[in-house]
Amino acid sequence: MVTRKRGGTKTDKAKGYAVTVVVFGVVQGVGFRPFVYRLAREFGLGGWVKNAGTGVEIRLEAHDPKDFERFLHALKGRKPPLSRIERVSSAPAPFKGIADFRIGESRPGGSFVFISPDIAVCKDCLEEIHAPGERRYQYAFTNCTNCGPRYTIVRDLPYDRKSTTMSGFPMCPDCAREYSDPLDRRYHAQPIACPACGPRLSLLAAGTGKRVPGGVPEAAGLIKKGRVLAIKGIGGFHLVCDPENERAVRRLRRIKGRMTKPLALMAADVGTVERYAFVSPAERRLLLSPQRPIVLLAKKRDLPGIAPGLNEMGFMLPYSPLHELLLGHIGLIVATSSNRKDAPIMKTEEEGVRGLCDLVLTHDRPIEMRSDDSVVKTAGGRPLFVRRARGYVPYPQPVPPELRAGTVVAALGGELKNTISLYKNGYVVTSQFLGDLDDYRNFRYFEETLAHVGRLFGAKPEVLVSDLHPDFHTTRFAERSGLTHLKVQHHHAHILAPLLEHGIPPGRKVLGVALDGYGYGADGKAWGGEFLIADHDSYLRMAHFDDVPLPGGDLASRQPWRMALSYLAQAFGKDIPPLRALEKIEKRRVRAVLEMIERRIGSPPSSSCGRLFDAVSFLCGTAPLEMEYEAEAAMRLEAAASVRTRASYPYAFLDEARPFRISFVPTVREIMEDKKRRTPACLMASKFHNTLARVILAAAERAKRDHGIETVSLAGGCFLNKRLLTGTERLLGRNGFTVLRTDAYSPNDESLSLGQIAFALARLRRRNK
């Protein structure tokens, strides 16, 4: 018998045990292999670890099989902070007497593994870039296995340097030594770089594209002087200026053609944020999280021109070394996406970024997949996503076991605020926010992302799912594909997204409350204020907001006064009371719109909750005549709703037919009475929000009485309204209802693709029975 001491244990070469372990989840690009290496050495185990197409594969050999149990317990309990273990499987293997433990070459093929999102620069790397003695001092591309770009630089899996946009940067001897040392925190950190071998910054004149002297300090100085800069980050370019310089902010707005839509801010630290905004503990955690989203915060001190007419501003903290270095010279900047109106964020200079700024601070590390900043707020202490992208994509979403299928499904989302979702082997990956597909550049982005996600996860879709609308680009794309094509009604998909996220099994019925601007209904009408008795693959339309005309069709969604006239005409007929805000509009235009409403010319009926918000916002005096961005009138109404009151307006349930209708004629009449009494807009806005919450409670009580349902799923873009969401949750909870809403996804149209996956899997399950 020959023994060899290793790590405090003895290994008998004549007798031993071996297992193969496969770890599935977010385990590539997060320092998992060096973690396994160190753990195996600690437990005195022989074998190897390597990346594989199905996760991380580990071979373990030991004299005592209990060592395996201890190893697996430690593996799950002490995993790297950025990893997410979804599943660990093990199987016996032939014992070969392997004495040491090593990290092996990645095994390609059969790719189905998850990669970490782009993660903010970590504490250790920050210390390095601020320490004069370090070789990465002031280096803008410092990273390690615990931080840095991932999703935006990866081209293929397994996740190795040759499969990323860092493949064009050969490592210097120092970086190669760190990369090859399993005990170094940069072991197999694929974006590893230093000033000697890595990406470099360039400061360019926008007009000529020629280099100008300087780097980060000079860029900061130019921002302070009122210049507008484009700065290349991780997922694309930001347009940057000094938010304290009103002239620079106005110029940036003119450049973007964005005169009122809020602009995001990046601050050096939380202390800087707190000079301008109130920060709750939950909001602080989001600001400081490794995801570093833009967090919408209540204003403490206004910055003119940043978020006009609203009571919140969006702040984020630096998430890359470049941002950290820049914010060390100027403590607060505007950092808005470098895109032309309705187009995706730019990722290369060739896309025209120089036409949007005075100078460009760029670098030579290519961006493979563009990705915008995530935007989130808190509601009831929980996250409420406005936009889900950098930092969160592509984290996987597990599917309830009862829904799982062997078919690969791609859900194509809707037309606006599009995302795509891909289902394979029990998990869903949802893409970053892709924008509105009626712009051809966003549709190209959609196609690019669909191909990228499919390539990363080795998934070739067999079934496509789209919205019911026959004219959506996604519907036509699916029809052209030749694949099996399923269609799901817009609001049904909305309602299913929280069910999938929270693991609700198929067959359980809920009351789905879907409130948004527009969705193509089963009857071909414009739906948007919907109460559906739903499960995963079917629904019954129990109730909806009463239809009102949309004078001018899509124009009514941009000009709130049109919807105000529509609701006034419904409430008062031809005897519409005077409204001062209407005096700003030419009388002939008002008469023309009223005639359209009366004669139903160019005025399709709609149950839209979004259009109700527009109308009430205009009646209360908070809406602009013409909206620059979607939901502007509703957001201004929410900002005005600052009064704590239990008061609400009357409404009516019209029961003469099924589905029953919910009429806001009494609401509009009482609002006009409040106008006569000169009731402050803040009180009227607060009462209206309370009214909608009470309507939802009343509908839920009917669903409980008539259908025995006690679970309510809240979905649709109107539930981005924090006051409406929290007020509704509070009322429903007090009355014994279980409330579901998305926590990891936005309730708006971004979550449609997730709900579409739930529908498709339920249909496939039914067919396979």
Buried (B, 14 or more C-beta within 10 A) or exposed (E): EEEBEBEEBEBBBEEBBBBBBBBBBBBBBBBBBBBBBBBBBBBBBBBBBBBBBBBBBBBBBBBBEEBBEBBBEBBEEEBBEBBBBBEBEBEEBEBEBBEEBBBBEBEBEEBBBBBBBBBBBBEEBBEBBBEEEBBBEBBBBBBBBBBBBBBBBBBBBBBBBEBBBBBEBEBBEEBEEBBEEBEBBBBBBBBBBBBEBBBBBBBBEBEEEEEEEBBBBBBBEBBBEBBBBBBBBBBBBBBBBBBBBBEBBBBBBEBBEBEBBBBBBBBBEBEBBBEBBEBEEBBBEBBBBBBBBBBBBBBEEBBEBBBBBBBBBBBBBBBBBBBBBBBBBBBBBBBBBBBBEEBBBBBBBEBEBBEBBBBBBBBBBBBBBBBBBBBBBBBBEEBBBBBBBBBBBBBBBBBBEBBBBEBBBBBBBBBBBBBBBBBBBBBBBBBBBBBBBEBEBBBEBBBBBBEBBBBBBBBEBBBBBBBBBEEBBBBEBBBEBEBBBBBBBBBBBBBBBBBBBBEBEBEEBBBBBBBBBBBBBEEEBBBBBBBBBBBBBBBEBBBBBBBBBBBBBEEBBBBBBBBBBBBBBBBBEEEBEEBEBBEEBEEEEBEBBBEBBBEEEBBBEBBBBBBBBBBBBBBBBBBBEEBEEBBBBBBBBBBBBBBEEEEBBEBEBEEEEEBBBBBBBBBBBBBBEBBEEEBBBBBBBBBBBBBBBBBBBBBBBBBBEEBEBBBBBBBBBBBBBBBBBBBBBBBBEEEEBEBBBBEBBBBBBBBBBBBBBBBBBBBBBEEEE
